[in-house]
Amino acid sequence: MDFSPFSIHPITPADDAAIAAIVRANLEQFHLNLPGTVYFDPELDHLSAFYTARPDKRGYFILTDETGAVIGGVGYAEFDGLPDCCELQKLYLTDAAKGFGLGKKLMRLVVEQAGMAGYRTLYLEIHTNLTTAVHIYEKMG
């Protein structure tokens, strides 16, 4: 999948702090920095450890700009509620990266990668405050 002029790569420990900051900034912007959300999840600061622990069942992809700065990411991981199902997780972009269709491209990437990992359905959970994201998810079915 072409992300030019941006680049995409699997998450590494070097990406952890940047993507955690992007997730938290987005949640703050929509007043979702609440207890019980990923905002306060201590694992958010070490996402690479979670996703690389089960590479056959999980993946997280980091989007960088032409300077190499992290501008977003998206992941998937097993979802125990349904057979052959994974959950789309933590699709977030910096404000500067929004509006260029990158969210849709990241979603397509996760759908493709999850299918290659053997998943047949994708579970999604989102807060209604994230209206733009809800619109993207509805548009993409």
C-alpha positions in Angstrom: 0.0 0.0 0.0 1.4 3.4 -1.0 1.7 6.0 1.7 4.0 8.3 -0.3 5.5 10.7 0.7 4.9 9.2 4.1 6.3 5.9 5.4 4.9 3.0 7.4 6.7 0.4 9.5 5.9 -2.0 12.3 6.1 -0.5 15.8 9.4 -0.6 17.6 10.3 0.5 21.1 11.7 3.8 19.6 8.2 4.7 18.5 6.5 4.1 21.9 6.8 7.6 23.4 5.7 9.4 20.2 2.6 7.3 19.5 1.6 7.5 23.2 1.8 11.3 23.0 -0.3 11.3 19.9 -3.0 9.1 21.4 -3.1 11.2 24.6 -3.2 14.5 22.6 -6.2 13.2 20.6 -8.1 12.1 23.7 -7.4 15.4 25.5 -8.7 17.3 22.5 -12.1 15.4 22.7 -12.2 15.5 26.5 -11.7 11.8 26.7 -8.8 11.9 29.1 -10.9 10.0 31.5 -10.3 7.1 33.9 -11.0 3.8 32.2 -9.9 5.0 28.8 -6.6 4.2 27.1 -5.4 7.6 28.2 -4.5 6.2 31.7 -3.5 2.7 30.5 0.2 2.2 31.6 0.6 -0.2 28.6 0.1 2.8 26.3 3.7 3.8 27.0 5.0 0.4 25.9 2.8 -0.5 22.9 5.6 -2.2 21.1 6.0 -4.8 23.8 2.3 -5.8 23.5 2.2 -6.0 19.7 5.5 -7.8 19.3 4.7 -10.4 22.0 2.3 -12.1 19.6 3.3 -11.2 16.0 1.2 -14.0 14.6 -2.0 -12.4 16.2 -1.2 -8.7 16.6 0.3 -5.8 14.6 0.8 -2.1 15.1 1.9 0.2 12.3 3.6 3.5 12.7 3.2 6.3 10.1 6.0 8.7 9.7 6.4 11.9 7.7 9.2 12.7 5.3 11.5 13.8 8.2 10.9 10.5 10.0 8.7 12.0 12.7 5.8 9.8 13.9 2.5 11.2 12.8 0.2 8.3 13.5 -0.5 4.7 13.9 -3.0 1.9 13.9 -3.1 -1.7 15.2 -5.0 -4.9 15.5 -5.1 -7.7 18.1 -7.1 -10.8 18.9 -10.6 -10.3 20.2 -11.9 -13.2 22.3 -15.6 -12.3 22.0 -16.0 -13.7 18.5 -14.3 -16.5 16.5 -11.7 -15.5 13.9 -12.1 -11.9 15.0 -9.6 -9.2 15.9 -10.1 -5.7 17.2 -9.0 -2.6 15.3 -7.0 -0.6 17.9 -5.6 2.9 18.4 -6.0 4.6 15.1 -4.7 8.0 15.8 -3.1 10.8 13.8 -1.5 14.1 14.7 -3.6 17.1 13.8 -1.2 18.0 11.0 -1.7 14.6 9.4 -5.5 14.7 9.4 -7.5 15.5 6.3 -5.3 13.7 3.7 -7.0 10.3 3.7 -4.3 8.7 5.9 -6.9 7.4 8.3 -8.6 5.5 5.5 -5.3 4.1 4.3 -4.4 3.0 7.8 -7.7 1.2 8.1 -7.2 -0.6 4.8 -3.8 -1.6 5.9 -5.1 -3.1 9.1 -7.9 -4.9 7.3 -5.3 -6.4 4.9 -2.8 -7.4 7.6 -5.5 -8.8 9.9 -6.8 -10.9 7.0 -3.2 -12.2 6.4 -3.1 -13.2 10.1 -6.2 -15.3 9.6 -8.9 -13.0 10.9 -12.2 -12.9 9.1 -14.0 -10.2 11.1 -13.0 -7.0 12.7 -14.4 -5.6 15.9 -14.4 -1.8 16.5 -15.1 0.1 19.7 -15.2 3.9 19.6 -16.5 6.8 21.7 -19.2 8.9 20.0 -17.3 12.1 20.8 -14.8 11.1 18.0 -17.2 12.1 15.3 -14.7 12.3 12.4 -13.5 8.7 13.2 -17.1 7.5 13.5 -17.8 9.0 10.0 -14.7 7.2 8.5 -15.6 3.9 10.1 -19.2 4.1 8.9 -18.1 5.1 5.4 -15.8 2.2 5.2 -18.4 -0.2 6.4 
